Every structure is written in C-alpha cells, then in structure tokens.
Amino acid sequence: MQKPIFYHAGCPVCVGAESELIDLVGIENLEIVHLGEKKEQISAAEDFGVKSVPALVTSNGHVLHINYGASLEDVKA
C-alpha cells in the first residue's frame, strides 16, 4: 500500500477529521474514500479491518479508528 487511506461517510465528524488529516499530512499524501458515495469500496475497507468511520488505514495496514461517526453497517444501509 502506497498512501494511507482515509475512509469516511460524509458526516460532520468525518468531514472534520478529513480536514485535520489533510492539514496534518497534505492531500497529496492521503487517499480519501467517501464510502457513502463509493459503496463498492466498503468490502475493501472491511478487509483492512475498518469497523466504523472515520478511519485511517496506515501505510503499514493498521487501522486507526478516529472518533466515531458511523458503523460500516450504517453506511451499507
């Protein structure tokens, strides 16, 4: 995996976390996946171990769940 992947669903918690991460690491160093718009990516997020969004999958493949916006089950619905 080249870049960390930030998964979110567009809620205010997620949008705030996205803004902070972009400020911290730069947009060019981050892949952003809006699962509300790209539901076909949910299975990839689950394969990494993402349980809720917002979440950051590091370049080492570790999942960092940030705050709590929504479970992936909620995003699937």
N, C-alpha and C positions, 0 to 999 in steps of 0.2 A: 504494500500500500504506500503510495507516494505522499499524499497530503492527509492530514486529519479530516474526518468527515463530521460535520455538524448536522444532526438530524433535528428537525423541528416540525411543528404543525401550524404555525402562524398565529398562535395565541399571544397575548401580550407578554407573558413570561418568556416565551420562546423568542419573540422579536427583541426583547430587551437583552437576552443572553446572546443572541446573534450579533447585536450591535457591540456589545462588550468584547466578544471574541474577535470581531473584525478590528476593533481598536487595538486589541492586545497583540494579535499576530499578523494582521493585514489580510485583506481579501484574497490576495494572490497566493497565500499560504494555507488556504482553507477551502475545502469543498463543502458547499451548502446544499442540503437536500430538504426541500419542503415536502413532507410526507402527505400533507393534505392535498397537494397538487400532483404529487407523483406517488400514488398509492402502490404502483408496481415496484417501488423500492422498499416497501415495508418488509418483505421477506429477507432482503439483504441486510437491513438493519437488525432484524431478529437473529439472523445468522451470526452477527457480531456480538449479540447478547444484549442489545438495546431492549429495555423493558418499558421505558417511558421517555417522553420528550419534554424539554430539550435534552439532548445527549450528544456528547462528543466522543467519537471513536478516534483514539490517538493513532499516530503513525505506527505504533507498536501493536495495535489491535486491541488495546484496553478501552473499556467503555467507562466514561465519566458521566454519570447522570447529574445534570445540573438543575438544582431546584426541583420543582415538579409542576409540569404543565398539564400533561395528559398521558394516560397509558396508551400503549400501542393498540390495545383492544378498542379504546375510544376512537382512535384515529381510523381504524379499519371500518368502523360503523358509518 
